[in-house]
């Protein structure tokens, strides 16, 4: 029962990761601003979106590390991914080793997520596609986690979707691993996001979060001088569940990576 509850917490947290990925880079306000010797800062959604998207489409690849947990007052349920991503014309492809830890017990598997959301898990006979329609199965759980991790791995995923519901609360000079960067603190109004969401299912999920007391999501994004994402972090209290903390680190943008084609 404890293992089931731990996995439930992980999946509940991951259900929000796609939303978090959609909003961590959004901004509103003036275009750019440069203070002293610091890096230029983007305050307009379109300018930030354009700058980061153009850079990603140029670099195309990066190594990534994802880590997150849900703290519900007891042992945290944790999920992590370590691998690489590739930006393709049709979307994001990601391949990583996924680890899920509940009650101190860790399970790992090599996962592959292709544009369009197809999820594969490596088995003894090679890559096997997971049927995400098979609800309630262990494979479905692995697929859900992997798909949401892949969504979170893309710092520009759905950047435009919630831009009119986002506000930059802070944009300051900082460093990540010794690299100069701008740290953006972004706050998302979920009430406004739900009103503007064209997908009925997503809109209903957002309204459900609002009804449960979750009206805003805040997150942080670090961008270097070349508009490359270096790190993103999100921490949010989830009513009735616990506190979700998520970190994504990116490195070696533009370096060759291996993404399997089953």
Residue pairs with C-beta under 8 A, 6 or more apart in sequence:
2 102
2 103
3 102
3 103
3 105
6 75
6 77
6 102
6 103
7 77
7 100
7 102
7 141
9 70
9 72
9 77
9 241
9 242
10 70
10 77
10 78
10 79
10 100
10 102
10 145
11 141
11 144
11 145
12 70
12 238
12 241
13 68
13 69
13 70
13 77
13 79
13 238
13 241
13 244
13 246
14 79
14 144
14 145
14 148
14 149
15 144
15 148
15 205
16 209
16 217
16 236
16 238
16 244
17 68
17 148
17 149
17 151
17 152
17 246
18 148
18 151
18 152
18 157
18 158
19 205
19 206
19 217
20 152
20 217
20 219
20 234
20 236
20 246
21 151
21 152
21 153
21 154
21 155
21 157
21 158
22 157
22 158
22 159
22 161
22 162
23 162
23 165
23 166
23 186
23 188
23 193
23 217
23 219
24 155
24 186
24 219
24 220
24 221
24 232
24 234
25 48
25 49
25 52
25 155
25 156
25 159
25 184
25 186
25 221
25 229
25 232
26 45
26 48
26 49
26 159
26 162
26 163
26 165
26 166
26 186
26 188
27 42
27 43
27 44
27 45
27 47
27 48
27 163
27 166
27 167
27 168
27 171
27 184
27 186
28 43
28 44
28 45
28 163
28 164
28 166
28 167
28 168
29 43
29 44
29 167
29 168
30 43
30 44
31 42
31 43
31 44
31 47
32 40
32 41
32 42
32 43
32 44
32 47
33 40
33 41
33 43
33 171
34 40
34 41
35 41
35 173
38 173
38 182
39 173
39 180
39 181
39 182
39 224
39 225
40 182
41 171
41 182
42 48
42 51
42 171
43 168
43 171
45 159
45 160
45 163
45 164
45 166
46 163
48 159
48 184
49 156
49 159
49 160
49 163
51 223
51 227
52 155
52 156
52 159
52 223
52 227
52 229
53 156
53 159
54 227
55 226
55 227
55 228
55 253
56 87
56 155
56 156
56 228
56 229
56 253
57 87
58 254
59 87
59 228
59 253
59 254
60 86
60 87
60 88
60 254
61 84
61 85
61 86
61 87
61 252
61 253
61 254
61 255
61 256
61 257
62 84
62 85
62 250
62 251
62 252
62 253
62 254
62 255
62 257
63 83
63 84
63 250
63 251
63 252
63 255
63 257
64 81
64 82
64 83
64 84
64 85
64 94
64 96
64 153
64 248
64 249
64 250
64 251
65 80
65 81
65 82
65 248
65 249
66 79
66 80
66 81
66 82
66 96
66 149
66 152
66 153
66 246
66 247
66 248
66 249
67 78
67 79
67 80
67 81
67 246
67 247
68 78
68 79
68 80
68 244
68 245
68 246
68 247
69 76
69 77
69 78
69 79
69 244
69 245
70 76
70 77
70 238
70 241
70 242
70 243
70 244
71 242
71 243
71 245
72 241
72 242
72 243
73 242
75 103
75 104
77 101
77 102
78 99
78 100
78 101
78 102
79 98
79 99
79 100
79 101
79 145
79 149
80 98
80 99
80 101
81 94
81 96
81 97
81 98
81 99
81 111
81 146
81 149
81 153
82 96
82 97
83 94
83 95
83 96
83 97
84 94
84 95
84 96
84 257
84 258
84 259
85 92
85 93
85 94
85 150
85 153
85 154
85 257
86 92
86 93
86 94
86 257
86 259
87 154
88 115
90 115
90 116
91 115
91 116
92 113
92 115
92 150
92 151
92 153
92 154
92 157
93 112
93 113
93 114
93 115
93 259
94 112
94 113
94 149
94 150
94 153
94 154
94 259
95 110
95 111
95 112
95 113
95 257
95 258
95 259
95 260
96 110
96 111
96 149
96 153
97 108
97 109
97 110
97 111
98 108
98 109
98 110
98 111
98 142
98 145
98 146
98 149
99 106
99 107
99 108
100 106
100 107
100 108
100 142
100 145
101 107
109 121
109 122
109 142
110 121
110 122
111 119
111 120
111 121
111 122
111 142
111 146
111 149
112 119
112 120
112 121
112 122
112 127
112 259
112 260
112 262
113 119
113 120
113 146
113 147
113 149
113 150
114 120
117 132
117 147
118 129
119 129
119 130
119 132
119 142
119 143
119 146
119 147
120 127
120 128
120 129
120 130
120 260
120 262
121 127
121 128
121 130
121 139
121 142
121 143
121 146
122 128
126 262
127 260
127 262
129 262
130 139
130 140
130 142
130 143
131 139
131 140
132 140
132 143
132 144
132 147
134 140
151 157
152 246
152 248
153 248
155 221
155 229
155 232
155 248
155 250
156 229
161 197
162 188
162 193
162 196
164 192
164 196
165 188
165 189
165 190
165 192
165 193
165 196
166 186
166 187
166 188
166 189
167 186
167 187
167 188
167 189
168 184
168 185
168 186
169 185
169 186
169 187
169 218
170 183
170 184
170 185
171 182
171 183
171 184
171 185
172 182
172 183
173 180
173 181
173 182
173 183
174 180
174 181
174 182
174 183
174 222
175 181
176 222
176 224
176 230
176 231
177 230
177 251
179 224
179 230
180 224
180 225
181 222
181 223
181 224
181 225
181 230
182 222
182 223
183 220
183 221
183 222
184 220
184 221
184 222
184 223
185 218
185 219
185 220
186 218
186 219
186 220
186 221
187 216
187 217
187 218
188 216
188 217
188 218
188 219
189 215
189 216
190 206
190 209
190 210
190 214
190 215
190 216
190 217
191 210
191 215
193 206
194 203
194 206
194 207
194 210
197 203
197 206
212 239
212 240
213 239
214 236
214 237
214 238
214 239
217 234
217 236
218 234
218 235
218 236
219 232
219 233
219 234
220 232
220 233
220 234
221 229
221 231
221 232
222 229
222 230
222 231
222 232
223 229
223 230
224 230
228 250
228 253
229 250
230 249
230 250
230 251
231 247
231 248
231 249
231 250
232 246
232 247
232 248
233 245
233 246
233 247
233 248
234 244
234 245
234 246
235 243
235 244
235 245
235 246
236 243
236 244
237 243
238 244
